[in-house]
Amino acid sequence: MSLADALGVGPGAVVSLVGGGGKTTAMFRLARELAARGLRVVTTTSTHISREQVALSPAVVSTGDLPALGPLLDRHGQCLVAGAPDDRDRVFGSPPEEIALLAARADVDVVVIEADGSRSLPFKAPAEHEPVVHPLTTLLVPVVGLDILGAPLDEEHVHRARYAAALAGVPEGVPVTEEIVARVLAHPLGGGKGRPDGARFVPLVNRADDEGAAARGREIVARLLQCPGVDRVLLCSMLRPDAVIERRERSK
C-alpha cells in the first residue's frame, strides 16, 4: 500500500509530520507518490532540516521567492521551499504566514511540512516550544523508528528524554519498550501536541525493515489503537517499494 493511500491524502491536505525516526524520508516519499498521480505538492519545514536532506527534493525554491514556484511545479510536480544553510548546515523553511500562502495557492494541491526536530534520533517527546504545527494542518502524523526499542531512555538515544519519561510515567534510563512508545506517541502532549481542532491524527510506526522489527511494531500498533483519539495507525518501512506494511483501524 502506498503512503499516500494509507494516510488518505488528497487535494487540499496540509500534512504535518512530527516526532523522530524518518520524518524527512516520509515527507519526500509522500510528495513523490502524490506528484506521480498528477498532484502538485510543496514540501517545507516549520523548523529546519539538514543541507543533505534538501538534496532529496528534485526542485528547491527559496523562501520569499514564491513567484518561482509555479514553473518548478509544472516541471517536477513537487518542490521544496527552503532557505539558505546557516553556519551549522541547518536549512530553515517557511514561516507560518508563507505556509498559509502556499496552502491557498490555486496551483498547489498538497502541502507537506516537517514540523519537528529530533536530532536524527528515532524517538522524541516535545519540549514546551515544540512542535511547530501550523494551524491549517489537516493531518498530523507522529513518527517513531522501531530501532529505539531496547535502547536506554536517555538523551543519547531519545530526543527530550526527560519529557518522554514524564509522559510515559517511567524513570529516565529505563529500556524503551513498546508500551513507552505507544504512551508517548498517543499522548495529547506527546505525538498529539499541537493538533488543530478537526485535524486527523495517524501515528506512523517506521523502520519495520525485517520481520522481527515488524512483530514488535505490531505490538505498538495494537497498543496505540487502544488509546483515545487514535483511529488509524500505519506500520511502515521506507526501504520497501510499497512503504506501508499494514494499515490498522480501530474496531468500530
C-alpha positions in Angstrom: 0.0 0.0 0.0 1.3 3.5 -0.8 1.9 6.0 1.9 -0.5 8.4 0.2 -3.3 5.9 0.2 -2.7 4.7 3.7 -2.8 8.3 5.1 -5.7 9.3 2.9 -4.0 12.4 1.5 -5.7 14.2 -1.4 -6.1 17.7 -2.7 -6.4 20.4 0.0 -4.4 18.5 2.6 -1.9 20.1 4.8 0.2 17.4 6.4 2.5 17.9 9.4 5.0 15.3 10.4 6.3 15.3 14.0 8.4 13.0 16.2 11.5 11.1 15.0 12.6 8.1 13.1 12.1 9.1 9.4 10.1 12.3 9.1 12.1 13.7 6.2 12.2 10.5 4.3 8.4 10.1 4.8 7.8 13.7 3.7 9.6 13.3 0.4 8.2 9.8 -0.2 4.7 11.1 0.2 5.4 14.1 -2.1 6.9 11.7 -4.7 3.8 9.5 -4.6 1.4 12.4 -4.9 3.3 14.0 -7.7 3.2 10.8 -9.6 -0.6 11.0 -9.5 -0.5 14.4 -11.1 -0.9 16.4 -7.8 1.3 19.5 -7.2 3.0 19.2 -3.9 5.0 21.7 -1.8 7.3 20.4 0.9 8.8 22.6 3.6 9.7 22.7 7.3 8.5 24.9 10.1 11.7 24.1 11.9 14.8 23.1 10.0 16.3 20.2 8.0 19.9 19.5 7.0 21.7 20.6 3.8 21.9 16.9 2.8 18.2 16.4 3.2 17.5 19.3 0.9 19.0 17.2 -1.9 16.2 14.6 -1.6 13.9 17.1 -3.4 14.0 17.3 -7.2 13.5 21.1 -7.0 14.0 23.8 -4.5 12.8 27.4 -4.3 13.9 29.9 -1.7 11.5 31.2 0.9 10.3 34.6 -0.1 10.7 33.7 -3.8 7.3 32.1 -4.4 6.8 33.5 -7.9 9.4 31.0 -9.0 7.4 28.1 -7.6 4.9 27.6 -10.4 7.3 26.7 -13.2 9.1 24.2 -10.9 5.8 22.5 -10.0 5.0 22.4 -13.7 8.2 20.6 -14.4 8.6 18.3 -11.3 5.2 18.1 -9.6 6.8 18.7 -6.3 9.1 21.4 -4.9 10.8 22.1 -1.5 10.5 25.7 -0.2 13.6 26.4 2.0 16.1 29.0 3.0 19.9 29.1 2.7 22.0 26.9 5.1 23.3 28.6 8.2 26.8 28.1 9.7 25.6 24.8 11.2 24.3 23.5 7.8 20.7 23.8 9.0 18.2 24.8 6.4 15.1 26.6 7.7 11.8 26.5 5.9 8.7 28.7 5.6 7.4 31.0 8.3 3.7 30.4 9.2 2.4 33.2 7.0 4.2 31.8 4.0 2.8 28.3 4.7 -0.7 29.9 4.7 0.1 31.5 1.3 1.3 28.2 -0.1 -1.8 26.3 1.1 -4.0 29.0 -0.5 -2.4 28.9 -3.9 -4.5 27.5 -6.8 -1.5 25.8 -8.3 -0.7 23.9 -5.0 -2.7 20.8 -4.2 -1.0 19.5 -1.1 1.5 21.0 1.4 3.7 18.6 3.5 5.5 20.1 6.4 8.3 18.6 8.6 7.1 20.3 11.8 9.5 19.0 14.4 13.2 18.3 15.0 14.7 15.2 16.6 18.5 15.5 16.2 18.1 12.5 13.8 17.1 10.3 16.7 14.3 7.7 16.3 12.1 8.8 19.2 11.3 12.1 20.9 8.8 14.0 23.0 8.2 17.7 22.5 9.5 20.4 24.8 7.4 23.4 25.7 8.1 25.2 22.5 7.6 22.2 20.2 6.3 21.0 17.8 5.7 23.8 15.3 2.4 22.5 13.9 0.7 25.0 11.5 -2.9 25.8 12.4 -4.0 24.9 8.9 -2.8 21.3 9.4 -5.5 18.8 8.3 -3.4 15.7 9.1 -1.0 15.3 12.0 1.4 12.3 11.7 3.7 11.5 14.7 6.6 9.2 13.6 8.7 6.8 15.6 11.6 4.5 14.5 11.5 0.9 15.8 15.2 0.9 16.2 14.7 2.8 19.5 13.3 -0.4 21.2 15.6 -1.7 23.9 17.7 1.4 24.0 18.0 3.5 27.2 15.5 6.3 27.6 18.3 8.9 27.8 19.4 11.9 25.8 21.9 9.9 23.8 19.1 7.8 22.3 15.9 9.8 22.8 15.4 13.5 22.0 13.9 15.3 25.0 14.3 12.1 27.1 13.1 13.9 30.3 9.8 14.8 28.6 9.3 11.4 27.2 9.9 9.7 30.6 7.4 12.1 32.2 4.7 11.4 29.6 5.2 7.7 29.8 5.3 7.7 33.6 8.7 5.9 33.9 12.1 6.9 35.2 14.8 8.1 32.8 17.3 5.5 31.7 15.0 2.5 31.6 14.9 0.5 28.3 12.4 1.8 25.8 9.5 -0.6 25.4 6.6 -0.9 23.1 4.3 0.5 25.9 6.5 3.5 26.4 6.5 4.3 22.7 2.7 4.0 22.5 2.1 6.1 25.5 4.3 9.0 24.2 3.1 8.8 20.6 -0.6 8.9 21.5 -0.3 11.4 24.4 -2.0 14.8 23.7 1.2 16.5 25.0 3.4 14.0 23.1 2.7 12.9 19.5 -0.7 14.7 19.5 0.7 18.0 20.8 -0.4 21.0 18.7 -3.1 19.1 16.8 -5.6 21.6 15.4 -9.3 21.1 16.0 -10.6 18.8 13.3 -7.2 17.6 12.1 -6.9 13.8 11.6 -4.3 12.0 13.7 -2.5 9.0 12.2 0.6 7.7 14.0 3.3 6.1 11.8 5.5 3.3 13.3 8.5 3.3 11.0 11.6 1.1 10.3 9.8 -2.2 10.3 12.6 -3.3 8.0 12.6 -7.0 8.9 10.1 -9.4 10.4 11.5 -9.1 13.9 11.0 -5.4 13.9 7.6 -5.7 12.2 6.4 -8.1 15.0 7.4 -5.5 17.7 5.9 -2.8 15.6 2.6 -4.6 15.5 2.5 -4.6 19.3 2.9 -0.8 19.3 0.2 -0.5 16.7 -2.2 -2.6 18.9 -1.4 -0.5 21.9 -1.9 2.7 20.0 -5.4 1.6 18.8 -6.4 1.2 22.4 -5.6 4.9 23.1 -8.3 7.6 22.9 -8.2 9.6 19.7 -6.3 7.1 17.7 -8.4 5.5 15.0 -5.7 4.6 12.4 -2.1 3.5 12.7 0.5 2.7 10.0 3.3 0.2 10.2 5.9 1.1 7.6 9.3 0.6 6.1 10.6 3.3 3.8 13.0 0.8 2.4 10.2 -1.1 0.6 8.8 -0.3 -2.8 5.4 0.0 -1.1 6.2 1.7 2.2 3.1 0.6 4.2 3.2 -2.9 5.6 0.0 -2.6 7.5 -2.8 0.0 8.0 -4.8 -0.8 11.1 -8.1 0.8 12.1 -9.8 0.8 15.4 -12.6 -1.7 15.6 -16.0 0.0 15.4 
